[in-house]
Amino acid sequence: MLDAAGHNVTALDMSASGVDTKTLEEFGWLKPGFRNGEVPRKDSLAIFVTAILPDTQHQPSYMLEKFLEKSTSGAEEEQDTAVVSSTPFQLTPIEDLTLLALLNRPGSMFVESLSEANKLTDDRYGSVPRVYIVCTEDILLSPSLQRFMIEQNEVKEVMEIPADHMAVFSKPTELGQCILELSQQHA
C-alpha cells in the first residue's frame, strides 16, 4: 500500500523474524541508530505502533520500567511461547497466532541493558518527528500507558485504531491506512 503510493519504506528487522531458537540479545524493538542516539538524518518520520516510546529526559529503560510496573502479568522479563495464546492477541486471527507460536523464541525486555545505556539525545533522536498509533484494544500495553508515553514526548500526531497488541495481524488494513496517511502528511 505504501510502496504503491510512492513512499520509500524500510521494514526493520525486529530480531524475531525467522526460525531461530537463540535468546534475543538486541533491543529488537528499537532501531540500532535510535538506541545509540545516532539517528540517520535521512529518517523523516518515526512511527510507533503500540510500542514503548523512549524519551530524551530519562534512561532508555524508563518507559519500559513504567510498563513493567503497570503490567498485570507481573514484572517477569523473560517471555515464552505461552504469551502468544494469551489475551493480548484477542483480535488476532487464529492462523496468525499459530504461525506466531511456531516462530516465537525466548526473549528479554533488556531492562538492565537499557538502564545502563546512554540517554537518547535531542540532537539526534529528538530531531526525527515521532508519531504514534494507539491500539485501543491492546491489553498488554494499555491505551492509558500508551498515552502517558505520548504525553512525555514531543509526538507530532496521534492516531487510534481498534487493534490488539499485534495491529499488523488484528487490523492490517486500518494500520496500513494510518501509516499511509501519516507518511503523506509528514513527507
N, C-alpha and C positions, 0 to 999 in steps of 0.2 A: 504494500500500500504506500509506504513512504518512498520507496525507490520509484514507483510509478509516478509519484508526484514530483520527481526530480530532486529529491533530497539525497545527500551522501550520508549513509547510515553506517555506523560502526557498531557491530554487536560485540559486547565484551565477553571474553572467556571468563565465565563465573566460577571456574575451577571445579565445577561439579558436573560438567557435561562429559559424556563418555563413560565407559565402564572402567573404573579404577578403584581398587579396594584400599588404597593408602588413605591415611587420615590427611585431611586438608591442612596445609601448613602455610597458606597465604591468606590475606584478607580478601577473599574472593569477591566479596560484595562491594569492595572499594577499589576502583581503578588504580593501577600502580602509581600513576602520576599524582593522583589525588592524595594517596596515603603518604607520599613523600613531600607533598606540598609543591610538586614540580609539574603543575598542570600545563600542558602544552598550550601555547597562545592560540592555536587553531581551533580549540574546543569552543564552540559558540553557545552551547547550552548543555546543562546537566539536568537530566530528567530523573527524578527519584520517584519510584512507584512503591508505595507501602514499604518503605525502606528506612533503615537507620540513617539519619541526616546529621552528620557531624557539623560542628561549628568551629569558629576560629578562637573562641574565648576559653575553651576547655581542652583537656587532653582528648584525643580521638576516641577514647573509651567512654567518655562521659554519657553520651546518649544511649549507648549500649548498656551501661550500668543502670541508667534510668529504666530502660526496658526490662532488665532483669529484676529490678526492684518491684515493678508493677506486674510482672508476669504471674499469671495464675498457675503456671506449670512449674513454678519453683525456679531457683537460680542455678540449675544444673547447666554447665557449659557444654557438655557433650550431648550430641543428639544421636539417635539410632533410627533404624528403619521403622519403628513404631510410629514415629511422628507423621509419616505420610498417610496413615489411616486415621489420624486424629481429626478433630473438628476444625482446625484452621483451614482445611481444604473442603469445607462443606458444600461449596458450589461447583467444585471441580468435577468434571465427568469421570466416572469410574475407570474408563480406558486410560485416561491421562494419569490417574493415581496408580494404576497398575504399572505403567511404564516408569513412573517416578520411583516406585518401590523397587523395581528391577535395577535402576541406575543409581539409587541412593547409596551413599557411602558415609562412613563416620566423619564427623567434622567438629569444629570447635568455634566458639564465638570470639576467641582471641582477646578476651578482656585484658589479660595480663600483658600481652604484647602491645596492645593499643594504649594501655596506661603508661607504658614506657616510651612510646613513640613521641616524636616532636609534635607540637601543636601545628595544625594547618594554618597557613598564613593568609592574610587578607590580600597580599600582593599576588599570590598565585591562585590558590583555591577560591579565595573570595572574589577574584576577578572574573570568574566564569558565572554567568547568570544561572541561577538554580530555579527550577520549577518542581512542583510536587503533585503527584496524583494520589489522592487519598482514596483508599479502598474502604468503603463504608461498612462492608460486611466482614472485614478482617478481624478475627477474634484472637489472633496471635499478637499482632502489633495493632493494638486498638486504635480506632479513629481519634480518641482523645489524646493518646500518646503521639500519634502522627501530627496532630495539630499543635501539641506542645513543642515538638521539634521545629515545626514551621515557624512558630512564634519566636523561637530563639535564633532564627536565621533570617538573612535577607533573601526571602523567596519571592521571585518576581510574580509568580502566578500559581494559583492552586486550583486544581480541578478535582472532581469527585466522580467515582464510578461505583456501582453496587457490586463489587467483586470481593472474593475472599482473598487470602494471603497470596494465592497464585493467580493474579489477574490475567496473566498470559494464557492460562487454561480456562479459568472460570468465565471471563468476559473478554475474549480476544478481540472481537470486533470493536467494542467500546474502547478498549485500551488503545488499539490501533488508531481509532478516530481521534482520541485525545492527543496522542503523540503527533499525529499529522497536523492537527490544529495548532498545537504548541510550536511545532517546528516552523509552520508557516508564519505564525505571529512573531516569533523571535529570531527569524532568519536574518 
